[in-house]
Amino acid sequence: GESVGLHLPTLSVQEGDNSIINCAYSNSASDYFIWYKQESGKGPQFIIDIRSNMDKRQGQRVTVLLNKTVKHLSLQIAATQPGDSAVYFCAEKYSGNTPLVFGKGTRLSVIA
Amino acid sequence: DVKVTQSSRYLVKRTGEKVFLECVQDMDHENMFWYRQDPGLGLRLIYFSYDVKMKEKGDIPEGYSVSREKKERFSLILESASTNQTSMYLCASSSPLTGNTIYFGEGSWLTVV
């Protein structure tokens, strides 16, 4: 079946380094992708999104890259800070009026 | 700011009890969702609703039902709670005006003993 998955379930980075969180998707019909950040004890919060007609989108310290050829999505966090420590989820949306499908999440730990 | 409020953060219920998890959003969103979150399994969709009195099954509806009598409120019901329903439950809402972004509540931790 179609699924959204992650290459690395946990990631540890030094404070100040850049972080890259990867996500694979299998539904070529997906037309929208989104990243959420979930801090301990809280609900997921929107970080950044990208439509399938784009390859790259930048926000504040974050960049999402979409490679439709290999069905791969990544979230890059520049100058990672302790406050970035969280679980990050990618999600895809199939075309049409369908709910988001979430991946299993990657835990990012920032080492001070 | 969008606010999705889940009335109970922590609940402990006994096996066989009927459990209600309530969710209210204040942004007049048409769409509401209930997810369950378990370690290693991510977020799994239980039920969703695109309008009042409408409901659709998600990926794991077994053992759950929902109620959407008012636009702002979406309730998740466990008719007879079981220990395998111990989990974190997340409510979310969205609107065509917000695009595809959904907004989550803070979650409800349910323990069934």
HADDOCK unambig.tbl for C-alpha pairs under 7 A between the chains (distance, minus, plus):
assign (segid A and resid 42 and name CA) (segid B and resid 106 and name CA) 4.92 0.50 0.50
assign (segid A and resid 42 and name CA) (segid B and resid 107 and name CA) 6.71 0.50 0.50
assign (segid A and resid 43 and name CA) (segid B and resid 104 and name CA) 5.70 0.50 0.50
assign (segid A and resid 43 and name CA) (segid B and resid 105 and name CA) 5.58 0.50 0.50
assign (segid A and resid 43 and name CA) (segid B and resid 106 and name CA) 4.24 0.50 0.50
assign (segid A and resid 43 and name CA) (segid B and resid 107 and name CA) 5.77 0.50 0.50
assign (segid A and resid 44 and name CA) (segid B and resid 104 and name CA) 6.10 0.50 0.50
assign (segid A and resid 45 and name CA) (segid B and resid 104 and name CA) 6.97 0.50 0.50
assign (segid A and resid 102 and name CA) (segid B and resid 42 and name CA) 6.79 0.50 0.50
assign (segid A and resid 102 and name CA) (segid B and resid 43 and name CA) 5.91 0.50 0.50
assign (segid A and resid 103 and name CA) (segid B and resid 42 and name CA) 5.99 0.50 0.50
assign (segid A and resid 104 and name CA) (segid B and resid 40 and name CA) 6.02 0.50 0.50
assign (segid A and resid 104 and name CA) (segid B and resid 41 and name CA) 5.27 0.50 0.50
assign (segid A and resid 104 and name CA) (segid B and resid 42 and name CA) 3.80 0.50 0.50
assign (segid A and resid 104 and name CA) (segid B and resid 43 and name CA) 6.91 0.50 0.50
assign (segid A and resid 105 and name CA) (segid B and resid 42 and name CA) 5.94 0.50 0.50
